[in-house]
Amino acid sequence: MANEQFFGATPIPTGAGRIIASPFQFVASGEDSIRVVSVNSLAGVRVKIQGRILREKGNVEAFAHDHVPNTDRTVSFTDYSLGIGAVLNVVVYANVGSPLIGQTFVIVELIRGTAAAGIVLGTLLQGYVTSTQVLAWPGSPIRSSTDGEAYIRNIVGTDPPAGSEIVETVPFGARWELLSFSAFCNKNANGGPMELRKAVGANLFWQVVASHTHNVGAVINYVFAQGLNTTSAGPPGTGTSNHAIPMNAHFNAGDEIRTSLVNNAGDNWSAPVYTVREWLEVN
């Protein structure tokens, strides 16, 4: 009597526990298309999608298409008809521009129909691309836009008029982690403490209060950062004031980074400079 043997599937170690589209040849009926969806924060980027398809008569054809993402973190998509055949492989990358990881997110889907009437049948690729880091099907894992390392942005904010506070708003389509924030303040009114805040509309979620009073006529460079020790350099109420902010200080689109000074009439802030980790939110 013959013995039966079972050979179980072995997970692919390069997937790091993520979902990987299997190397199955998706058959296109003539009604099917490839849809390229992108969310991007960098000007001048163009995405290239390339691949091979096995036609009815057994010949293998190569295809190549260009896709132009928006630059404001809004979703852009383009559909490309496949005709009749079986998709063998697909790659997508940035062929124009120099995006870094965290700036250009791409999804490649198999759909039936086009435009608003298109029905998604499968996702082939999903993740960030650069000019040298390519997503490839089969092989690349399906990744979320908030999965993994983010793009590090150094931002020079808006210089508010005298008597106004700094208010920096997270843009649509972005998720931030605030790493550091600094600005100079020339105190022209009655002295008082300074605060850095996370606010959502009228709601205040956390605040860090400076450890000293800001004397009238003094210019102080306020510096806030994750893990920073609280210190002040110079005479009381002058010089530099360092303070720690909460670790993993995340902000969603529309959330605000604000300053608050007691008796701020005539006080004058410089434009803030701050560093954030930015992930793209695909909406």
ABEGO torsion letter per residue (X at the ends): XBBBBBBBBBBBAAAGGBBBBBBBBBBBAGABBBBBBBBBABBGBBBBBBEBBBBAAGBBBBBBBBBBBBAAGBBBBBBBBAEBEBBABBBBBBABEBBBBGABBBBBBBBBEBEAABBBABBABBEBBBAABBBBOBGBBBBBAABEBBBBBBBBBBBBBBGBBBBBBBBBGBBBBBABBBBBBBBABBBBBBBBBBBBEABBABBBBBABBBBBGBBBBBBBBBGBBBBBBEBBGBEBBBBBBBBGBBBBBGBBBBBBBBGABGBBBBBBBBBBBBBBBBX
